[in-house]
Amino acid sequence: MKDLALENGLPTNLDAERLVLGAVLMDDTNLEIVSQILEADDFALERHRRIFRRMQDLRQCGERIDRVTVANELRKHGELEHDGVGYLCSLDEGMPRLANLDGYVRIVGEKSTLRRTIFAAENLKNRCLQAEDNSTEILADAEALLARLGERRQAHGEWLNPGDVISAYPGGMNSFFAPTRGGSGVETPWPSLTGPLCGLQKGDLVLIAGRPSMGKSIAGMQIAHCVAKSGHGVGFFSLEMTKDSLVRRLIAAVGTIDAQKLRSGTLDAEERMRAARAASEIRDLPLWIDDTRARTIPAVTSALRKLQAVHTVRILVLDHLQLMRCVGRSESRHQELSEISHSLKHLAGEFGITVVLLSQLNRDCEREKRRPQLADLKETGSLEEDADVVLFIHRPEQYNRQDQSLRGAAEFIIGKQRNGPTGKLNMRFQHEYQRFVSCIGNVEASE
């Protein structure tokens, strides 16, 4: 393989590369530090890439790393050049005992990122010139690649002891031991849910799951409205409903107006007045809705970055998982959904927000007319593992419409919570207003 970076005058620093390899030869425990951040392909010189790979091979075999063992490993693979041993000896000659390894690694990584960015831009230019793919797919691929390059720049190996963690907590020790009432997270519309969850936590992926028509979108919009009303920014991605439909539904819930009459335009004068007051109440909320069918993670990420550049977002609601897809091809839909859930969990951590993801369940619970459970997520990839909270919505009336005693009866089931209790919350679904309300004093919970 030719040293294309050198031939094309791309960003390199061969001295830093030599010093990184020399530091490992001088003390092979340094390889763990280097390997956390650099890969063999981060070295611009092919000779350096080969040396680094053989160092890693030796470590995997439990062998010591020095000039002799590395030269022998290179020789076994036919990679030892005529001056190979001499070159290995030159790598650590004259190096100070206290080498600035972190600095050398940072320089090599920086040059590698610049080269990769140049290659990505060149590939993007060629695809645009060839025009074999549509612009949407090309831009989505480019955004995904640039996002991965950005991830490489994040700090690795930041070790903190418990004291450091407490000191770094916003507000210090007092806030760490006594967070705001209800927990350190953002409140939900239902106190009976906020309590067990301690609010919606930054970095969490919260899954709201149920069969069609159980009210997932309604619950998602109620959460969005509650969070926005408390002053926190909310982004709402709707892949199913239009923004007009969502706002009408929100007005019905806020103004206690019959949603069907609002939709059909048959409100009387008093109802119109309530609708106007509700519209005025929600007009300037920090709640932003996107219904442009951004179905891929790169598209969602790009839109979120644009919104974050103007407004601070605390919660992101996505409605819903089954309408999303991956960029490129996946071996199966199961794998595709796994990639999406992994990416959304990463997105929550990267932006320091709560991602509320709505998802449909398989047909088992509907066919068996029972409450949903974690096993009903088996067709949604690794969503159960990625989600920090799994909240099922169950309305038994959907399975037995003839039984009027079930009308409005609903349950929120915390099927999983990584850091807290699970259990069942009895709720009431108000059909005419399209909203859920708590049944105060009637809560069943379990650890």
DRENBA-771144 format. One record per residue (C-alpha): residue number from 1; x, y, z. Coordinates in pm, whole numbers, always signed. Each point is the difference from the previous one (the first is absolute). Example, Ala and Ser with C-alpha at 12.3 -4.5 7.8 and 13.67 -1.06 7.14 Angstrom:
<rs>
1; +1230; -450; +780
2; +137; +344; -66
</rs>
This chain:
<rs>
1; +0; +0; +0
2; +144; +334; -102
3; +34; +294; +236
4; -268; +204; -175
5; -5; +261; +275
6; +364; +87; -69
7; -35; -14; -377
8; -301; +231; +1
9; +131; +243; +259
10; -274; -79; +254
11; +30; +101; +367
12; +260; -216; +178
13; +251; +19; +283
14; +247; -286; -35
15; +205; +113; +298
16; -304; -39; +227
17; -69; -344; -149
18; +359; -111; +66
19; -15; +129; +356
20; -327; -188; +68
21; +154; -328; -120
22; +323; +76; +182
23; -187; +59; +327
24; -158; -347; -32
25; +339; -162; -69
26; +145; +178; +302
27; -290; -109; +226
28; -247; -247; -150
29; -268; +88; +259
30; -45; +318; -205
31; -169; -207; -270
32; -322; -10; +205
33; -7; +380; +12
34; +66; +35; -372
35; -243; -273; -108
36; -288; +172; +179
37; +27; +290; -244
38; +193; -104; -311
39; -43; -274; -257
40; +265; -126; -240
41; -162; +194; -284
42; +48; +325; +192
43; +371; -13; -88
44; +79; +165; -331
45; +312; -207; -77
46; -64; -360; -109
47; +311; -116; +187
48; -143; +147; +321
49; -336; -166; -60
50; +171; -341; -30
51; +204; +52; +316
52; -303; +104; +202
53; -204; -301; -118
54; +277; -241; +100
55; +28; +169; +339
56; -371; -64; +50
57; +39; -362; -113
58; +275; -53; +255
59; -211; +145; +278
60; -294; -225; -91
61; +232; -299; +33
62; +123; +124; +337
63; +354; +64; -130
64; +231; +282; +103
65; +49; +276; -255
66; +356; +107; -80
67; +222; +43; -304
68; +80; -369; -31
69; -354; -136; +41
70; -149; +258; -238
71; +271; -71; -261
72; -65; -373; +32
73; -377; +51; -39
74; +55; +213; -310
75; +233; -264; -143
76; -261; -273; +53
77; -245; +196; -216
78; +257; +91; -265
79; -18; +366; +95
80; +352; +66; +128
81; +173; +238; -239
82; +374; -13; -65
83; +66; +270; +260
84; -282; -115; +225
85; +197; -82; +314
86; +202; +317; -27
87; -315; +205; -47
88; -159; -157; +308
89; +310; +87; +200
90; -22; +359; -116
91; -355; +44; +124
92; +85; +21; +369
93; +360; +121; -21
94; +46; +324; +189
95; -358; +7; +126
96; -44; +165; +341
97; -104; -238; +276
98; -306; +216; +65
99; -136; +9; -353
100; -294; +232; -76
101; -205; -295; -123
102; -341; +166; +30
103; +122; +289; -213
104; +146; -229; -268
105; -320; -207; -14
106; -214; +312; -27
107; +207; +126; -295
108; -18; -333; -185
109; -374; -23; +61
110; -57; +358; -115
111; +187; -53; -327
112; -187; -325; -58
113; -336; +171; +49
114; +97; +271; -249
115; +100; -261; -258
116; -320; -199; +51
117; -202; +318; -40
118; +178; +78; -324
119; -66; -352; -131
120; -369; +31; +99
121; -30; +333; -179
122; +168; -143; -310
123; -235; -297; +1
124; -297; +232; +40
125; +116; +210; -293
126; +42; -307; -222
127; -346; -134; +87
128; -152; +338; -80
129; +181; +13; -335
130; -105; -355; -91
131; -362; +73; +104
132; -75; -371; +38
133; -179; +54; +334
134; -256; +263; +93
135; +113; +301; +201
136; -193; -102; +312
137; +185; -331; +28
138; +338; +160; -72
139; -51; +266; +267
140; -125; -255; +255
141; +311; -215; -57
142; +222; +306; +30
143; -164; +107; +328
144; +40; -351; +144
145; +368; -11; -95
146; +74; +346; +140
147; -182; -93; +321
148; +224; -307; +38
149; +307; +215; -58
150; -126; +237; +269
151; -34; -289; +245
152; +371; -78; -46
153; +85; +343; +141
154; -172; -67; +332
155; +214; -51; +307
156; +74; -357; +108
157; +97; -149; +331
158; -109; +279; +235
159; +24; -173; +337
160; -161; +169; +301
161; -20; -112; +360
162; -326; +44; +198
163; +116; +334; +140
164; +65; +134; -349
165; -346; -111; -113
166; -169; +175; +293
167; +206; +316; -45
168; -80; +15; -370
169; -375; -36; +61
170; -190; +328; -68
171; -54; +168; +337
172; +258; -215; +178
173; -62; -237; +290
174; -325; +157; +119
175; -164; -44; -341
176; +145; -350; -37
177; -164; -116; +325
178; -316; +209; -29
179; -110; +45; -361
180; -315; +193; -80
181; -325; -149; +123
182; -105; -297; -211
183; +356; -70; -106
184; +268; +171; -207
185; -185; -49; -328
186; -271; +194; -180
187; -356; -59; +116
188; -257; -192; -204
189; -370; +99; -18
190; -79; -274; +256
191; +144; +28; +354
192; -64; -371; +54
193; +247; -69; -284
194; +247; +278; +78
195; +57; -141; +349
196; +118; -352; -94
197; +208; +135; -289
198; +143; +293; +198
199; -88; +198; -311
200; +138; -28; -350
201; +378; -28; +28
202; +262; +139; -236
203; +167; -265; -213
204; -290; -244; +36
205; -186; -178; -276
206; -364; -29; +112
207; -216; -239; -199
208; -377; +41; -8
209; -144; -314; -159
210; -342; -138; -80
211; -221; -142; -270
212; -154; +240; -256
213; -271; +236; +135
214; +108; -44; +362
215; +98; +369; +23
216; +378; +5; -44
217; -3; +322; -206
218; -239; +161; +248
219; +227; -85; +293
220; +303; +124; -193
221; -165; +335; -73
222; -118; +33; +360
223; +358; -47; +118
224; +123; +251; -258
225; -259; +259; +110
226; +73; -49; +371
227; +376; +35; -47
228; -37; +305; -225
229; -244; +162; +246
230; +265; -35; +272
231; +238; +203; -216
232; +213; -278; -152
233; +44; -27; -376
234; -159; -297; -177
235; +46; -137; -349
236; -280; -220; -134
237; +69; -211; -312
238; -322; -130; -149
239; +43; -261; -270
240; -370; -84; -4
241; -223; +300; +82
242; +17; +349; -149
243; +88; +298; +214
244; -353; +138; -52
245; -154; -318; +142
246; +238; +3; +295
247; -74; +362; +88
248; -376; -57; -26
249; +33; -297; +233
250; +204; +209; +243
251; -259; +280; -3
252; -275; -253; +74
253; +193; -138; +298
254; +99; +340; +140
255; -340; +163; -54
256; -208; -309; +98
257; -172; +14; -339
258; -157; -290; -185
259; +275; -99; -245
260; -243; -132; -261
261; -200; +325; -1
262; +322; +198; -30
263; +114; -213; -291
264; -336; +23; -179
265; -40; +373; +64
266; -330; -30; +191
267; +93; +188; +319
268; -256; +224; +161
269; +81; +354; +113
270; +109; -97; +352
271; +220; -280; -130
272; +158; +236; -253
273; +85; +236; +283
274; +166; -283; +196
275; +187; -106; -313
276; +126; +356; -51
277; +121; +16; +361
278; +177; -335; -38
279; +164; +111; -324
280; +118; +318; +170
281; +139; -204; +291
282; +210; -228; -220
283; +95; +259; -265
284; +341; +95; +137
285; +100; -325; +170
286; +354; -128; -72
287; -150; -296; -187
288; +118; -55; -356
289; -165; -253; -231
290; +159; -156; -309
291; -225; -207; -226
292; +230; -11; -303
293; +36; -379; +30
294; +367; +3; +109
295; +13; -378; +6
296; +375; -61; +48
297; +222; +60; +301
298; +234; +234; -194
299; -300; +207; -111
300; -133; +15; +358
301; +345; +91; +133
302; +48; +271; -260
303; -340; +154; +72
304; +66; -14; +374
305; +337; +173; -40
306; -166; +281; -194
307; -264; +39; +270
308; +259; -13; +280
309; +197; +276; -172
310; -297; +234; +55
311; -188; -144; +300
312; +100; -218; +295
313; -176; -337; -23
314; -49; -220; +307
315; -237; -267; -135
316; -25; -161; -343
317; -315; -198; -85
318; +1; -232; -304
319; -327; -142; -132
320; +65; -278; -85
321; +277; -264; -27
322; -158; -225; -263
323; -9; +287; -251
324; +376; +57; +28
325; +263; -165; -215
326; +378; -26; -19
327; +222; +155; -262
328; +125; -274; -233
329; -88; -365; +15
330; -46; -222; +305
331; -5; -377; +13
332; -344; +1; +161
333; -262; +233; +143
334; +97; -128; +346
335; +358; +117; -53
336; -122; +330; -144
337; -213; +73; +306
338; +294; -91; +224
339; +222; +252; -179
340; -269; +266; +37
341; -46; -62; +374
342; +379; +2; +57
343; +24; +330; -186
344; -284; +160; +195
345; +155; -102; +332
346; +328; +154; -116
347; -189; +311; -115
348; -148; +47; +347
349; +345; -12; +157
350; +169; +216; -263
351; -253; +285; +28
352; -70; -42; +372
353; -375; -39; -57
354; -276; -253; +61
355; -110; -183; -313
356; -361; -118; +24
357; -57; -263; -267
358; -345; -128; -87
359; -21; -355; -129
360; -257; -257; -102
361; -6; -348; +151
362; -44; -332; -177
363; -347; -153; -22
364; +37; -254; +281
365; -156; +210; +277
366; -287; +103; -227
367; -62; -354; -116
368; +6; -127; +358
369; -188; +306; +130
370; +241; +58; +288
371; +228; +266; +144
372; +321; +60; -197
373; +332; -121; +137
374; +368; +24; -90
375; -18; -318; -209
376; -228; +190; -241
377; +302; +209; -101
378; +181; -303; -141
379; -45; +114; -361
380; +137; +349; +62
381; +370; -83; +0
382; +195; +82; +315
383; -244; +267; +113
384; -63; -166; +336
385; +373; +8; +76
386; +56; +356; -125
387; -300; +160; +172
388; +49; +135; +352
389; -376; +7; +56
390; -268; -209; -171
391; -355; +130; +52
392; -288; -203; -141
393; -341; +155; -66
394; -291; -240; +43
395; -369; +75; -53
396; -208; -318; +47
397; -301; +158; -171
398; +185; -37; -330
399; -31; -377; +35
400; -364; -2; +116
401; -193; +296; -139
402; -337; -147; +102
403; +80; +26; +372
404; -86; +362; +84
405; +140; -40; +350
406; +345; -1; -155
407; -47; +329; -183
408; +279; +239; +91
409; +185; -252; +217
410; +375; +14; -68
411; +327; -112; +151
412; +355; +127; -23
413; +228; -298; +67
414; +364; +71; +83
415; +139; -323; -143
416; +363; +97; +45
417; +189; +272; +181
418; +375; -21; +15
419; +28; +201; +321
420; -335; -34; +174
421; -319; -197; +71
422; -239; -154; -248
423; -374; -34; +40
424; -347; +88; -126
425; -166; +342; +16
426; -376; +20; -43
427; -97; +279; -238
428; -311; +137; -167
429; -18; +76; -372
430; -232; +289; -84
431; -118; -77; -354
432; -158; +333; -78
433; +308; +198; +106
434; +257; -250; -125
435; +206; -9; +316
436; +101; -222; +294
437; -58; +102; +363
438; +119; -166; +321
439; -220; -203; +230
440; +126; +150; +325
441; +50; -239; +290
442; -32; -316; -208
443; +355; -107; -77
444; +152; -346; +1
445; +381; -12; -5
446; +272; -254; +56
447; +377; +8; +25
</rs>
